Every structure is written in structure tokens, then in C-alpha cells.
Amino acid sequence: MSLLNNKLKYGLLSKLFHWLTAAGLLIQIPLGFYLVDLDFDQTRIDIENYHILFGLIIFYITLVRLISKLLTPAPDFKGSAFVGQKFISKLNHLLLYLTLLTVTSSGVLKKLFNGESLIIFFKKINLTYNYELSEQFYSIHIFANYTLIGLITLHILAVLFHKFFLKENILKRIL
């Protein structure tokens, strides 16, 4: 198996980035919903710290993934695609990347403007407490999360559409 993508399938790096992100989101999204209803105590702080850690890991993977994408383009889009399908696919992927970065950035800025410190890119960051900005970034974080869930759903439905209606197993390219 090739490390990088070729015209027919994804390379090992792309597959690894894809499935690490998927696994991380499978943890992150339910964890975020669980955090919303918790009382503020040590358990919440511990779970929130894991949520932040997984979020930053997904953020770093996404950045590396985008750099990799610039160096090794995705395989050719083939099959019985209808007009505009390639555009919709590329748009969904672009929005997935943008939303992943927005979710993490807004979550980080919410925490920092809440007066907390975080280690980002191996540097401890502190910002001045600002309740209004913290709340605005929290609202962005929530909206971006729901957007991300919608985009992931569209992504999965597209795979199912290809499998059952177009009789194409496009999932095998990323497995």
C-alpha cells in the first residue's frame, strides 16, 4: 500500500487521518452533549479536560491533513456521477475541514476568554477574561458543532447513496 494517494485510491496517510478524525469525533460529539448537562464539579472539569485534549488532537490532525492534501491530491472522482456531484462532494469536504477548525478554534477561544489557560502549539496561552466574548465563542462553538453533525450526516448519506443506488462501493477507497 502506498503512503500517498494515487489516481485510484487513497494512500495510508489519508486513510489514517480520515479514520483518526472519525474516531475522535465519535468520542467528541457525545462527550460535548454530555458536558452540557453536568453540574460544575471536579467530574465536569476532568471530562472537559479530556474534551479539550481530544479537540486539540483533532485540530492538529486536521491541519496536518490539509497540508497533506495540498501535497497529494485526492483520487479521481469516477463512476456514475450526476452533474454537480463532484462539486457537491468537494464543497462538503471543504466545509467539513472549515467546520472542524471552527469548532476547535471557537472552543479554545471560549476557554481562553473565560480566563483559563491552554497549551496550544506547545505554548501556554492566557487571555484577559471577557465574559461577552467567551459567550459569543461558545455560541459559535455550538452552531459549528450542529453544522458539523449535518455535514457528517451528508457525508455518510452520500456513501450510502453510492453503495445502494449507484451500486458503487466508494467506501473501499478509504478503507
DABEL-V110077 format. One record per residue. N is the residue number from 1. RES is the residue in one letter. SS is DSSP state (A for helix, B for strand, O for the rest). PHI is phi as a letter, one per 30 degrees, with the letter a starting at -180 (none if undefined). D_CENTER is the distance of its C-alpha to the mean C-alpha in whole Angstrom. Layout:
N,RES,SS,PHI,D_CENTER ; N,RES,SS,PHI,D_CENTER
//
This chain:
1,M,O,none,25 ; 2,S,O,d,24 ; 3,L,O,d,22 ; 4,L,O,c,21 ; 5,N,O,d,20 ; 6,N,O,b,24 ; 7,K,O,d,25 ; 8,L,O,c,24 ; 9,K,O,a,21 ; 10,Y,O,d,18 ; 11,G,O,d,19 ; 12,L,A,e,19 ; 13,L,A,d,16 ; 14,S,A,d,14 ; 15,K,A,d,14 ; 16,L,A,d,14 ; 17,F,A,d,10 ; 18,H,A,d,9 ; 19,W,A,d,11 ; 20,L,A,d,10 ; 21,T,A,d,6 ; 22,A,A,e,8 ; 23,A,A,d,10 ; 24,G,A,d,8 ; 25,L,A,d,7 ; 26,L,A,d,10 ; 27,I,A,d,12 ; 28,Q,A,d,10 ; 29,I,A,d,10 ; 30,P,A,d,14 ; 31,L,A,d,14 ; 32,G,A,d,14 ; 33,F,A,d,16 ; 34,Y,A,d,18 ; 35,L,A,d,19 ; 36,V,A,e,20 ; 37,D,O,c,23 ; 38,L,O,d,24 ; 39,D,O,d,27 ; 40,F,O,d,27 ; 41,D,O,a,28 ; 42,Q,A,d,27 ; 43,T,A,d,25 ; 44,R,A,d,23 ; 45,I,A,d,23 ; 46,D,A,d,22 ; 47,I,A,d,19 ; 48,E,A,d,18 ; 49,N,A,d,18 ; 50,Y,A,d,16 ; 51,H,A,e,13 ; 52,I,A,d,13 ; 53,L,A,e,14 ; 54,F,A,d,11 ; 55,G,A,d,9 ; 56,L,A,d,10 ; 57,I,A,d,10 ; 58,I,A,d,6 ; 59,F,A,d,7 ; 60,Y,A,d,10 ; 61,I,A,d,9 ; 62,T,A,d,7 ; 63,L,A,d,10 ; 64,V,A,d,12 ; 65,R,A,d,11 ; 66,L,A,d,12 ; 67,I,A,d,15 ; 68,S,A,d,15 ; 69,K,A,d,15 ; 70,L,A,d,18 ; 71,L,A,d,20 ; 72,T,O,b,20 ; 73,P,O,d,19 ; 74,A,O,d,18 ; 75,P,O,e,21 ; 76,D,O,d,23 ; 77,F,O,d,22 ; 78,K,O,b,25 ; 79,G,O,j,27 ; 80,S,O,c,28 ; 81,A,O,d,26 ; 82,F,O,d,27 ; 83,V,O,e,27 ; 84,G,O,j,24 ; 85,Q,A,d,22 ; 86,K,A,d,21 ; 87,F,A,d,20 ; 88,I,A,d,18 ; 89,S,A,d,16 ; 90,K,A,d,15 ; 91,L,A,d,15 ; 92,N,A,d,12 ; 93,H,A,d,10 ; 94,L,A,d,11 ; 95,L,A,d,10 ; 96,L,A,d,6 ; 97,Y,A,d,6 ; 98,L,A,d,8 ; 99,T,A,d,7 ; 100,L,A,e,4 ; 101,L,A,d,7 ; 102,T,A,d,9 ; 103,V,A,e,8 ; 104,T,A,d,9 ; 105,S,A,d,11 ; 106,S,A,d,13 ; 107,G,A,d,13 ; 108,V,A,d,14 ; 109,L,A,d,17 ; 110,K,A,e,18 ; 111,K,A,d,19 ; 112,L,A,d,21 ; 113,F,A,d,23 ; 114,N,O,d,23 ; 115,G,O,j,25 ; 116,E,O,c,23 ; 117,S,O,c,23 ; 118,L,B,b,20 ; 119,I,B,c,20 ; 120,I,B,b,17 ; 121,F,O,h,18 ; 122,F,O,i,21 ; 123,K,B,b,23 ; 124,K,B,d,23 ; 125,I,B,c,23 ; 126,N,O,b,25 ; 127,L,O,b,25 ; 128,T,O,d,28 ; 129,Y,O,e,27 ; 130,N,O,a,27 ; 131,Y,A,e,26 ; 132,E,A,d,26 ; 133,L,A,d,23 ; 134,S,A,e,21 ; 135,E,A,d,22 ; 136,Q,A,d,21 ; 137,F,A,d,17 ; 138,Y,A,d,17 ; 139,S,A,d,18 ; 140,I,A,d,15 ; 141,H,A,e,12 ; 142,I,A,d,14 ; 143,F,A,d,14 ; 144,A,A,d,10 ; 145,N,A,d,9 ; 146,Y,A,d,12 ; 147,T,A,d,11 ; 148,L,A,d,7 ; 149,I,A,d,10 ; 150,G,A,d,12 ; 151,L,A,d,10 ; 152,I,A,d,9 ; 153,T,A,e,13 ; 154,L,A,d,14 ; 155,H,A,d,12 ; 156,I,A,d,14 ; 157,L,A,d,17 ; 158,A,A,d,17 ; 159,V,A,d,18 ; 160,L,A,d,20 ; 161,F,A,e,22 ; 162,H,A,d,22 ; 163,K,A,d,24 ; 164,F,A,c,26 ; 165,F,O,c,27 ; 166,L,O,c,27 ; 167,K,O,h,28 ; 168,E,O,c,25 ; 169,N,O,c,23 ; 170,I,A,d,20 ; 171,L,A,d,18 ; 172,K,A,d,21 ; 173,R,A,d,20 ; 174,I,O,c,16 ; 175,L,O,d,18
//
